[in-house]
Amino acid sequence: MAYLGAPILWVTVLAPVALAVAGLLLRDNSGKTYRLLAYTGALLLLIPAVLVLYYSYTGTLAAGVIDPVAIDLSDYRIGRMMLVLDGLSSPVVLGISVVTALVSIYSIRYMTHRIREMEEHGEKAPGFNVYYALYAGFAASMLGMAYASNLILFFVFLELSLLTSFALIAYYGYGDRGRISLLYFIWTHIAGALFLAGVLYYGLNRGTFDVVVELGGSIGYISPSPSYQYLNLAVAAIILGLFVKMAVFGVHMWLPYAHAEAPTPVSALLSPNLIGIAGYALARFVYPLFPSIIEANKALLLSLAILTIVYGGLVAIRQVDFKRFLAYSSVSQMGYMLLGLATLTSMGIGGAMLHYLSHAIGKAILFMVAGVFITELGTRDITRMGGLARRYPIMAAATLLGFMHLVGIPPALGMWSEVLIVYGLFDGVTVASQAMLWGITLVLILAFMVTAAYSFIMMRKIFFGQPKIEASEYMDDFKATIVLVGALGVFFFVAIGTLSEPLRVASELLAGVIGG
């Protein structure tokens, strides 16, 4: 473990926000100013990814690093609010950093189109500087959640992400964006309230809200929570709140509306990045604090994961709106992340964290391609598409790569995450009979078949067959950023050795706390 010589982690959170505030003070809504904000912001947002790769390469990340600036509220029974970076959080930080940086550049062309479209319909649209201020705040809040070592600090960043994303949908969304943004706000605010209620009950009884601490020269966890009266109800509230955020089956209903009607750059952050953080929070906070409760509900978690994978995938196949299709596929993909976590093994947990990064890359590509169709074709109706591979060969290749991340086909990172998840499943489940072994195998095959089906059926509908719509040329802003996201996905597949070692150390530590 190493304390950083400077508050680098805090800088990576606050610098994009400071840039956004500067943009607001300029009161200049021109495209030229926004381009400057977007490119400068992208460089700032890429810094966390550079830190992860550097610390992974040097071997520092295995023990973890702690920002030297900490807000000590121990006298108020809150604990120390620190920012930390270790192997468990590194895939999450990578996914947030890379996607938010490149989507920031992608937004230049897209939001120019969206704001002009709103003005043509007589709607008052806040300018570029307001959009970027909200965007930067949203990106920074997600980074803060990934770094947080304290439950209250995590909740503060969680609420900031809700407020900024709500405003982005309300100001720039599609359809009945007022109603959709309110629906999104209510669902996710209830989730946050449930999470906070459980956290407050735990923390006030325990005397601290700290979870991640420095132990013997490396990052570790405080001892598991002792039993309190009503603790099971408090933990249930925390988990249910996170399940709503994660869009697990049964509490997923808000996601297709919000993610489909959000402006596409925001959808590219909501769907792969924000909802997956709830899964990360399960591993980071809930598992080490309440291992016995998690162990007792292992079978329920596994069943819910499989149900989420299959249900989300089957509903996705039926969609005719490309963005709603992507939203339901995100429900399905969160099932894979929950499946890895539910194994309670180091392999499964590591696979779940890698799946966060894989899904972030793959789904960002797919939402960005959807944005091309919206701006250049004027549609997201799949029934109006077909034969687009001839006009958009690069988009077709990028879309295929995006689906490969979801399905787990090399050279996509999803292959490694799904291999680890399956390995963790068989390692963590006690097989009592040959019939049970066959049953688990068949369920897994069904899950993978559903994922492959919705991916490649949609690929065929959109890019092959006879053209149904006039296709126009598109701007290089789109092409370059989408290709770069795809290239980084392949890079992470190749660089898995560097990324996996700190993740293995962190996952084994967490599994050891659980007893897996």
PATOR-39377 format. One record per residue (C-alpha): x, y negated, z negated; residue number from 1. Coordinates in nm, 3 decimals, decimal comma. Each point is the difference from the previous one (the first is absolute). Example, Ala and Ser with C-alpha at 12.3 -4.5 7.8 and 13.67 -1.06 7.14 Angstrom:
% PATOR-39377
[[1,230; 0,450; -0,780]; 1] [[0,137; -0,344; 0,066]; 2] 
//
This chain:
% PATOR-39377
[[0,000; 0,000; 0,000]; 1] [[0,126; -0,348; 0,079]; 2] [[-0,123; -0,340; -0,101]; 3] [[0,025; -0,224; 0,304]; 4] [[0,233; -0,298; -0,024]; 5] [[-0,273; -0,232; 0,127]; 6] [[-0,382; 0,010; -0,002]; 7] [[-0,012; 0,142; 0,353]; 8] [[-0,325; 0,191; -0,044]; 9] [[-0,182; -0,307; -0,132]; 10] [[0,141; -0,201; 0,292]; 11] [[-0,139; 0,250; 0,252]; 12] [[-0,345; -0,045; -0,159]; 13] [[0,007; -0,378; -0,041]; 14] [[0,190; -0,113; 0,312]; 15] [[-0,282; 0,078; 0,252]; 16] [[-0,246; -0,177; -0,230]; 17] [[0,227; -0,305; -0,025]; 18] [[0,021; -0,010; 0,380]; 19] [[-0,378; 0,021; 0,023]; 20] [[-0,042; -0,289; -0,243]; 21] [[0,245; -0,205; 0,205]; 22] [[-0,210; 0,075; 0,308]; 23] [[-0,313; -0,124; -0,177]; 24] [[0,172; -0,321; -0,107]; 25] [[0,101; -0,072; 0,359]; 26] [[-0,369; -0,017; 0,093]; 27] [[0,098; 0,094; 0,354]; 28] [[-0,226; 0,260; 0,161]; 29] [[0,177; 0,016; 0,333]; 30] [[0,105; 0,329; 0,153]; 31] [[0,363; -0,111; 0,000]; 32] [[-0,002; -0,045; -0,378]; 33] [[-0,169; 0,333; -0,054]; 34] [[0,255; 0,172; 0,222]; 35] [[0,276; -0,143; -0,220]; 36] [[-0,181; 0,115; -0,316]; 37] [[-0,064; 0,347; 0,142]; 38] [[0,359; 0,065; 0,111]; 39] [[0,155; -0,144; -0,315]; 40] [[-0,246; 0,192; -0,214]; 41] [[0,079; 0,320; 0,187]; 42] [[0,369; -0,037; -0,084]; 43] [[-0,083; -0,053; -0,367]; 44] [[-0,239; 0,296; -0,006]; 45] [[0,266; 0,227; 0,151]; 46] [[0,241; -0,059; -0,290]; 47] [[-0,159; 0,270; -0,224]; 48] [[0,047; 0,260; 0,276]; 49] [[0,366; -0,100; 0,032]; 50] [[0,041; 0,034; -0,378]; 51] [[-0,153; 0,349; 0,001]; 52] [[0,225; 0,117; 0,282]; 53] [[0,309; -0,156; -0,158]; 54] [[-0,060; 0,145; -0,346]; 55] [[-0,088; 0,338; 0,152]; 56] [[0,322; 0,004; 0,202]; 57] [[0,215; -0,098; -0,299]; 58] [[-0,168; 0,251; -0,232]; 59] [[-0,119; -0,267; -0,243]; 60] [[-0,368; 0,063; 0,065]; 61] [[0,003; 0,349; -0,154]; 62] [[0,039; -0,148; -0,349]; 63] [[-0,206; -0,306; 0,088]; 64] [[0,060; -0,374; -0,020]; 65] [[-0,164; -0,256; -0,231]; 66] [[-0,040; -0,370; 0,067]; 67] [[0,174; -0,199; -0,279]; 68] [[-0,294; -0,238; -0,044]; 69] [[-0,259; 0,148; -0,236]; 70] [[-0,295; -0,163; -0,174]; 71] [[0,009; 0,135; -0,353]; 72] [[-0,348; 0,000; -0,154]; 73] [[0,066; 0,272; -0,254]; 74] [[-0,112; -0,227; -0,284]; 75] [[-0,343; -0,003; 0,163]; 76] [[-0,007; 0,382; 0,036]; 77] [[0,031; -0,029; 0,380]; 78] [[0,361; 0,107; 0,042]; 79] [[0,266; -0,114; 0,246]; 80] [[-0,107; -0,096; 0,349]; 81] [[0,285; 0,120; 0,221]; 82] [[0,045; 0,070; 0,369]; 83] [[0,172; 0,329; 0,082]; 84] [[0,094; 0,188; 0,313]; 85] [[0,073; 0,373; 0,005]; 86] [[-0,042; 0,307; 0,214]; 87] [[-0,372; 0,033; -0,072]; 88] [[-0,084; -0,355; 0,106]; 89] [[0,249; -0,019; 0,288]; 90] [[-0,230; 0,149; 0,272]; 91] [[-0,279; -0,233; -0,114]; 92] [[0,226; -0,305; 0,011]; 93] [[0,132; 0,104; 0,340]; 94] [[-0,350; 0,040; 0,141]; 95] [[-0,121; -0,335; -0,135]; 96] [[0,313; -0,186; 0,106]; 97] [[0,022; 0,129; 0,356]; 98] [[-0,371; -0,020; 0,080]; 99] [[-0,065; -0,344; -0,151]; 100] [[0,309; -0,145; 0,170]; 101] [[-0,081; 0,123; 0,351]; 102] [[-0,374; -0,061; -0,027]; 103] [[0,086; -0,357; -0,099]; 104] [[0,153; -0,047; 0,346]; 105] [[-0,280; 0,197; 0,167]; 106] [[-0,248; -0,240; -0,162]; 107] [[0,126; -0,295; 0,206]; 108] [[-0,169; 0,112; 0,319]; 109] [[-0,293; 0,172; -0,167]; 110] [[-0,102; -0,285; -0,231]; 111] [[0,036; -0,253; 0,281]; 112] [[-0,262; 0,202; 0,186]; 113] [[-0,219; 0,050; -0,308]; 114] [[-0,006; -0,365; -0,109]; 115] [[-0,072; -0,115; 0,357]; 116] [[-0,279; 0,260; 0,023]; 117] [[-0,158; -0,123; -0,323]; 118] [[0,015; -0,362; 0,113]; 119] [[-0,163; 0,089; 0,334]; 120] [[-0,290; 0,150; -0,198]; 121] [[-0,037; -0,320; -0,201]; 122] [[0,150; 0,147; -0,318]; 123] [[0,234; -0,203; -0,217]; 124] [[0,323; 0,193; -0,035]; 125] [[0,275; -0,091; -0,248]; 126] [[0,328; -0,061; 0,180]; 127] [[0,317; 0,201; 0,038]; 128] [[0,159; -0,133; -0,317]; 129] [[-0,295; 0,120; -0,212]; 130] [[0,013; 0,341; 0,167]; 131] [[0,372; 0,033; -0,064]; 132] [[-0,032; -0,116; -0,363]; 133] [[-0,259; 0,272; -0,065]; 134] [[0,197; 0,255; 0,201]; 135] [[0,323; -0,071; -0,190]; 136] [[-0,182; 0,017; -0,333]; 137] [[-0,152; 0,334; 0,098]; 138] [[0,336; 0,145; 0,105]; 139] [[0,176; -0,130; -0,312]; 140] [[-0,267; 0,141; -0,232]; 141] [[0,043; 0,347; 0,150]; 142] [[0,376; -0,020; -0,050]; 143] [[-0,062; -0,105; -0,359]; 144] [[-0,216; 0,307; -0,059]; 145] [[0,272; 0,226; 0,138]; 146] [[0,262; -0,158; -0,230]; 147] [[-0,212; -0,028; -0,316]; 148] [[0,106; 0,196; -0,309]; 149] [[-0,280; -0,124; -0,226]; 150] [[-0,372; 0,072; 0,034]; 151] [[-0,109; -0,361; -0,056]; 152] [[0,251; -0,129; 0,255]; 153] [[-0,126; 0,258; 0,248]; 154] [[-0,358; -0,114; -0,061]; 155] [[0,090; -0,367; 0,054]; 156] [[0,148; 0,080; 0,340]; 157] [[-0,296; 0,228; 0,074]; 158] [[-0,245; -0,286; -0,054]; 159] [[0,211; -0,237; 0,211]; 160] [[-0,013; 0,251; 0,284]; 161] [[-0,379; 0,017; -0,033]; 162] [[-0,047; -0,379; 0,007]; 163] [[0,228; -0,061; 0,299]; 164] [[-0,135; 0,290; 0,207]; 165] [[-0,359; -0,100; -0,083]; 166] [[0,068; -0,354; 0,125]; 167] [[0,164; 0,129; 0,318]; 168] [[-0,308; 0,209; 0,083]; 169] [[-0,243; -0,276; -0,097]; 170] [[0,177; -0,267; 0,208]; 171] [[0,117; 0,194; 0,305]; 172] [[-0,199; 0,325; 0,012]; 173] [[-0,250; 0,125; 0,257]; 174] [[-0,373; 0,068; -0,005]; 175] [[-0,180; -0,099; -0,316]; 176] [[0,329; -0,078; -0,168]; 177] [[-0,163; -0,175; -0,296]; 178] [[-0,193; 0,312; -0,096]; 179] [[0,286; 0,236; 0,082]; 180] [[0,254; -0,199; -0,201]; 181] [[-0,243; -0,011; -0,295]; 182] [[-0,052; 0,376; 0,026]; 183] [[0,377; 0,047; 0,001]; 184] [[0,043; -0,235; -0,295]; 185] [[-0,269; 0,165; -0,213]; 186] [[0,123; 0,356; 0,058]; 187] [[0,366; -0,077; -0,057]; 188] [[-0,073; -0,235; -0,291]; 189] [[-0,200; 0,275; -0,172]; 190] [[0,298; 0,229; 0,060]; 191] [[0,231; -0,257; -0,156]; 192] [[-0,234; -0,044; -0,297]; 193] [[-0,010; 0,375; -0,063]; 194] [[0,378; 0,017; 0,022]; 195] [[0,041; -0,295; -0,238]; 196] [[-0,250; 0,136; -0,254]; 197] [[0,185; 0,331; -0,024]; 198] [[0,339; -0,172; -0,009]; 199] [[-0,104; -0,240; -0,277]; 200] [[-0,134; 0,282; -0,215]; 201] [[0,323; 0,194; 0,043]; 202] [[0,238; -0,294; -0,042]; 203] [[-0,164; -0,156; -0,303]; 204] [[0,001; 0,336; -0,178]; 205] [[0,356; 0,075; 0,106]; 206] [[0,137; -0,347; -0,076]; 207] [[0,160; -0,047; 0,342]; 208] [[-0,088; 0,011; 0,368]; 209] [[0,350; 0,099; 0,107]; 210] [[0,041; 0,317; 0,204]; 211] [[0,337; -0,017; 0,173]; 212] [[0,299; -0,070; -0,226]; 213] [[0,377; 0,032; -0,001]; 214] [[0,099; 0,331; -0,158]; 215] [[0,358; 0,116; -0,030]; 216] [[0,133; -0,193; 0,296]; 217] [[-0,283; 0,075; 0,242]; 218] [[-0,365; -0,082; 0,050]; 219] [[-0,232; 0,220; -0,205]; 220] [[-0,344; 0,001; -0,159]; 221] [[-0,122; -0,067; -0,351]; 222] [[-0,120; 0,311; -0,179]; 223] [[-0,342; 0,138; 0,103]; 224] [[-0,297; -0,156; -0,173]; 225] [[-0,116; 0,149; -0,329]; 226] [[-0,366; 0,093; -0,026]; 227] [[-0,250; -0,270; -0,088]; 228] [[-0,373; 0,021; -0,048]; 229] [[-0,169; -0,055; 0,338]; 230] [[0,337; 0,021; 0,181]; 231] [[-0,150; 0,237; 0,259]; 232] [[-0,261; -0,264; 0,089]; 233] [[0,269; -0,268; 0,031]; 234] [[0,210; 0,219; 0,229]; 235] [[-0,309; 0,086; 0,206]; 236] [[-0,066; -0,374; 0,048]; 237] [[0,359; -0,059; 0,113]; 238] [[-0,007; 0,289; 0,246]; 239] [[-0,344; -0,087; 0,136]; 240] [[0,111; -0,359; 0,056]; 241] [[0,305; 0,122; 0,192]; 242] [[-0,210; 0,248; 0,197]; 243] [[-0,227; -0,284; 0,117]; 244] [[0,306; -0,198; 0,110]; 245] [[0,137; 0,312; 0,171]; 246] [[-0,335; 0,070; 0,175]; 247] [[-0,020; 0,362; -0,119]; 248] [[-0,310; 0,193; 0,106]; 249] [[-0,309; -0,112; -0,190]; 250] [[0,126; -0,355; -0,065]; 251] [[0,123; -0,076; 0,352]; 252] [[-0,312; -0,168; 0,140]; 253] [[0,134; -0,355; -0,008]; 254] [[0,311; 0,071; 0,208]; 255] [[-0,143; 0,051; 0,354]; 256] [[-0,190; -0,330; -0,022]; 257] [[0,284; -0,210; -0,141]; 258] [[0,282; 0,141; 0,209]; 259] [[-0,200; -0,001; 0,322]; 260] [[-0,118; -0,360; -0,032]; 261] [[0,320; -0,153; -0,137]; 262] [[0,223; -0,182; 0,248]; 263] [[0,219; 0,271; 0,149]; 264] [[0,334; -0,115; -0,151]; 265] [[-0,168; 0,015; -0,341]; 266] [[-0,143; 0,347; 0,081]; 267] [[0,357; 0,108; 0,077]; 268] [[0,090; -0,086; -0,361]; 269] [[-0,322; 0,104; -0,175]; 270] [[-0,024; 0,348; 0,143]; 271] [[0,351; 0,137; -0,019]; 272] [[0,154; -0,215; -0,273]; 273] [[-0,253; -0,114; -0,259]; 274] [[-0,206; 0,315; -0,045]; 275] [[0,309; 0,218; -0,028]; 276] [[0,131; -0,206; -0,292]; 277] [[-0,278; 0,151; -0,211]; 278] [[0,152; 0,343; 0,061]; 279] [[0,341; -0,136; -0,095]; 280] [[-0,152; -0,142; -0,321]; 281] [[-0,128; 0,347; -0,091]; 282] [[0,353; 0,134; 0,019]; 283] [[0,172; -0,301; -0,157]; 284] [[-0,235; -0,069; -0,289]; 285] [[-0,269; 0,265; -0,058]; 286] [[0,211; 0,315; 0,034]; 287] [[0,275; -0,085; -0,252]; 288] [[-0,242; -0,150; -0,255]; 289] [[-0,267; 0,272; 0,007]; 290] [[0,165; 0,323; 0,124]; 291] [[-0,219; 0,239; -0,196]; 292] [[-0,321; -0,157; 0,133]; 293] [[0,131; 0,011; 0,357]; 294] [[0,109; 0,364; -0,039]; 295] [[-0,344; 0,096; -0,131]; 296] [[-0,167; -0,150; 0,309]; 297] [[0,242; 0,133; 0,260]; 298] [[-0,255; 0,222; 0,175]; 299] [[-0,247; -0,289; 0,026]; 300] [[0,264; -0,225; 0,153]; 301] [[0,100; 0,266; 0,255]; 302] [[-0,361; 0,061; 0,101]; 303] [[-0,071; -0,372; 0,032]; 304] [[0,311; -0,044; 0,216]; 305] [[-0,102; 0,272; 0,247]; 306] [[-0,356; -0,133; 0,014]; 307] [[0,129; -0,351; 0,073]; 308] [[0,225; 0,125; 0,282]; 309] [[-0,272; 0,200; 0,172]; 310] [[-0,290; -0,241; -0,054]; 311] [[0,195; -0,308; 0,116]; 312] [[0,125; 0,182; 0,307]; 313] [[-0,338; 0,140; 0,106]; 314] [[-0,171; -0,338; -0,035]; 315] [[0,286; -0,168; 0,189]; 316] [[-0,060; 0,224; 0,303]; 317] [[-0,357; -0,133; 0,030]; 318] [[0,096; -0,368; 0,011]; 319] [[-0,030; -0,210; 0,315]; 320] [[0,153; -0,314; -0,152]; 321] [[0,380; 0,034; 0,009]; 322] [[0,057; -0,192; -0,325]; 323] [[-0,267; 0,198; -0,189]; 324] [[0,164; 0,315; 0,132]; 325] [[0,332; -0,118; -0,142]; 326] [[-0,165; -0,086; -0,331]; 327] [[-0,148; 0,349; -0,040]; 328] [[0,329; 0,157; 0,101]; 329] [[0,157; -0,197; -0,286]; 330] [[-0,245; 0,168; -0,237]; 331] [[0,119; 0,333; 0,133]; 332] [[0,366; -0,096; -0,033]; 333] [[-0,048; -0,105; -0,361]; 334] [[-0,114; 0,358; -0,056]; 335] [[0,347; 0,118; 0,100]; 336] [[0,160; -0,241; -0,246]; 337] [[-0,232; 0,118; -0,277]; 338] [[0,072; 0,362; 0,092]; 339] [[0,372; -0,052; -0,052]; 340] [[-0,058; -0,176; -0,331]; 341] [[-0,243; 0,269; -0,115]; 342] [[0,263; 0,275; 0,031]; 343] [[0,177; -0,154; -0,304]; 344] [[0,332; 0,120; 0,144]; 345] [[0,306; -0,204; 0,093]; 346] [[-0,031; 0,110; 0,365]; 347] [[-0,366; -0,094; 0,020]; 348] [[0,046; -0,336; -0,170]; 349] [[0,297; -0,082; 0,223]; 350] [[-0,203; 0,101; 0,304]; 351] [[-0,285; -0,226; -0,110]; 352] [[0,234; -0,300; -0,028]; 353] [[0,151; 0,075; 0,341]; 354] [[-0,353; 0,031; 0,137]; 355] [[-0,065; -0,355; -0,116]; 356] [[0,285; -0,119; 0,223]; 357] [[-0,099; 0,228; 0,289]; 358] [[-0,362; -0,116; -0,012]; 359] [[0,108; -0,364; -0,029]; 360] [[0,206; 0,027; 0,318]; 361] [[-0,245; 0,212; 0,200]; 362] [[-0,315; -0,189; -0,092]; 363] [[0,167; -0,340; 0,049]; 364] [[0,080; 0,104; 0,357]; 365] [[-0,358; 0,111; 0,063]; 366] [[-0,161; -0,313; -0,143]; 367] [[0,239; -0,218; 0,197]; 368] [[-0,098; 0,184; 0,319]; 369] [[-0,365; -0,056; -0,092]; 370] [[0,081; -0,370; -0,019]; 371] [[0,136; 0,011; 0,356]; 372] [[-0,330; 0,146; 0,121]; 373] [[-0,199; -0,265; -0,188]; 374] [[0,196; -0,295; 0,137]; 375] [[0,077; 0,124; 0,352]; 376] [[-0,301; 0,222; 0,079]; 377] [[-0,253; -0,173; -0,221]; 378] [[-0,121; 0,328; -0,150]; 379] [[0,063; 0,265; -0,259]; 380] [[-0,278; 0,225; 0,130]; 381] [[0,158; 0,337; 0,079]; 382] [[-0,279; 0,088; 0,246]; 383] [[0,111; -0,291; 0,222]; 384] [[0,362; 0,116; 0,006]; 385] [[0,169; 0,270; 0,204]; 386] [[0,296; 0,021; 0,234]; 387] [[0,186; -0,276; -0,185]; 388] [[0,332; 0,188; 0,010]; 389] [[0,045; -0,119; 0,361]; 390] [[-0,028; -0,366; -0,094]; 391] [[0,150; 0,016; -0,347]; 392] [[0,266; 0,276; 0,008]; 393] [[0,192; -0,147; -0,293]; 394] [[-0,317; -0,025; -0,206]; 395] [[-0,083; 0,360; 0,089]; 396] [[0,345; 0,116; -0,114]; 397] [[-0,022; -0,205; -0,321]; 398] [[-0,349; 0,136; -0,076]; 399] [[0,122; 0,356; 0,050]; 400] [[0,286; -0,066; -0,241]; 401] [[-0,243; -0,148; -0,251]; 402] [[-0,217; 0,311; 0,015]; 403] [[0,310; 0,219; -0,032]; 404] [[0,067; -0,164; -0,338]; 405] [[-0,350; 0,096; -0,112]; 406] [[0,019; 0,356; 0,132]; 407] [[0,360; 0,063; -0,108]; 408] [[0,174; 0,065; 0,331]; 409] [[0,372; -0,086; 0,039]; 410] [[0,161; -0,245; 0,047]; 411] [[-0,261; -0,157; -0,226]; 412] [[0,062; -0,033; -0,373]; 413] [[-0,334; 0,168; -0,067]; 414] [[0,162; 0,336; 0,071]; 415] [[0,225; -0,030; -0,307]; 416] [[-0,278; -0,124; -0,227]; 417] [[-0,239; 0,277; 0,097]; 418] [[0,269; 0,270; -0,031]; 419] [[0,070; -0,117; -0,355]; 420] [[-0,368; -0,019; -0,087]; 421] [[-0,065; 0,355; 0,122]; 422] [[0,312; 0,128; -0,176]; 423] [[-0,112; -0,171; -0,322]; 424] [[-0,349; 0,148; 0,032]; 425] [[0,119; 0,359; 0,021]; 426] [[0,262; -0,064; -0,268]; 427] [[-0,254; -0,153; -0,238]; 428] [[-0,297; 0,231; 0,044]; 429] [[-0,001; 0,338; -0,172]; 430] [[-0,120; 0,253; 0,258]; 431] [[-0,189; 0,276; -0,183]; 432] [[-0,076; 0,215; 0,302]; 433] [[0,061; 0,044; 0,372]; 434] [[-0,353; -0,123; 0,066]; 435] [[0,076; -0,325; -0,183]; 436] [[0,319; -0,045; 0,204]; 437] [[-0,196; 0,044; 0,322]; 438] [[-0,265; -0,240; -0,126]; 439] [[0,252; -0,277; -0,071]; 440] [[0,170; 0,060; 0,335]; 441] [[-0,327; -0,020; 0,193]; 442] [[-0,102; -0,321; -0,180]; 443] [[0,334; -0,157; 0,092]; 444] [[-0,036; 0,110; 0,362]; 445] [[-0,348; -0,154; 0,008]; 446] [[0,134; -0,329; -0,137]; 447] [[0,281; -0,016; 0,255]; 448] [[-0,234; 0,099; 0,285]; 449] [[-0,243; -0,281; -0,086]; 450] [[0,285; -0,253; -0,003]; 451] [[0,133; 0,122; 0,335]; 452] [[-0,351; 0,005; 0,146]; 453] [[-0,094; -0,359; -0,081]; 454] [[0,344; -0,124; 0,105]; 455] [[0,026; 0,161; 0,340]; 456] [[-0,369; -0,018; 0,089]; 457] [[0,023; -0,376; -0,051]; 458] [[0,324; -0,014; 0,198]; 459] [[-0,173; 0,171; 0,293]; 460] [[-0,310; -0,220; -0,013]; 461] [[0,197; -0,324; 0,002]; 462] [[0,294; 0,061; 0,230]; 463] [[-0,095; 0,277; 0,241]; 464] [[-0,277; 0,063; 0,251]; 465] [[-0,148; -0,261; 0,230]; 466] [[0,043; -0,371; -0,084]; 467] [[-0,326; -0,161; -0,119]; 468] [[0,111; -0,358; -0,061]; 469] [[0,209; -0,267; 0,169]; 470] [[0,338; -0,019; -0,174]; 471] [[0,216; -0,314; -0,016]; 472] [[0,362; -0,063; -0,088]; 473] [[0,091; -0,070; -0,360]; 474] [[0,257; -0,217; -0,178]; 475] [[0,348; 0,118; -0,096]; 476] [[-0,076; -0,093; -0,364]; 477] [[-0,219; 0,308; -0,014]; 478] [[0,227; 0,231; 0,194]; 479] [[0,321; -0,075; -0,191]; 480] [[-0,142; 0,030; -0,350]; 481] [[-0,191; 0,322; 0,069]; 482] [[0,305; 0,162; 0,159]; 483] [[0,217; -0,110; -0,292]; 484] [[-0,238; 0,152; -0,256]; 485] [[0,007; 0,325; 0,198]; 486] [[0,380; -0,007; 0,020]; 487] [[0,029; -0,047; -0,376]; 488] [[-0,228; 0,300; -0,053]; 489] [[0,240; 0,216; 0,202]; 490] [[0,296; -0,150; -0,187]; 491] [[-0,150; 0,100; -0,335]; 492] [[-0,054; 0,353; 0,136]; 493] [[0,371; 0,023; 0,088]; 494] [[0,118; -0,173; -0,320]; 495] [[-0,201; 0,229; -0,227]; 496] [[0,316; 0,126; -0,170]; 497] [[0,089; -0,345; -0,134]; 498] [[-0,357; -0,070; -0,111]; 499] [[-0,076; 0,341; -0,150]; 500] [[0,272; 0,026; -0,267]; 501] [[-0,120; -0,286; -0,224]; 502] [[-0,358; 0,110; 0,059]; 503] [[0,090; 0,356; -0,104]; 504] [[0,159; -0,123; -0,324]; 505] [[-0,301; -0,218; -0,086]; 506] [[-0,253; 0,272; 0,090]; 507] [[0,181; 0,260; -0,209]; 508] [[0,004; -0,239; -0,295]; 509] [[-0,373; -0,061; 0,033]; 510] [[-0,080; 0,370; 0,047]; 511] [[0,208; 0,074; -0,308]; 512] [[-0,210; -0,241; -0,206]; 513] [[-0,315; 0,175; 0,122]; 514] [[0,155; 0,342; -0,051]; 515] [[-0,028; 0,102; 0,370]; 516] 
//
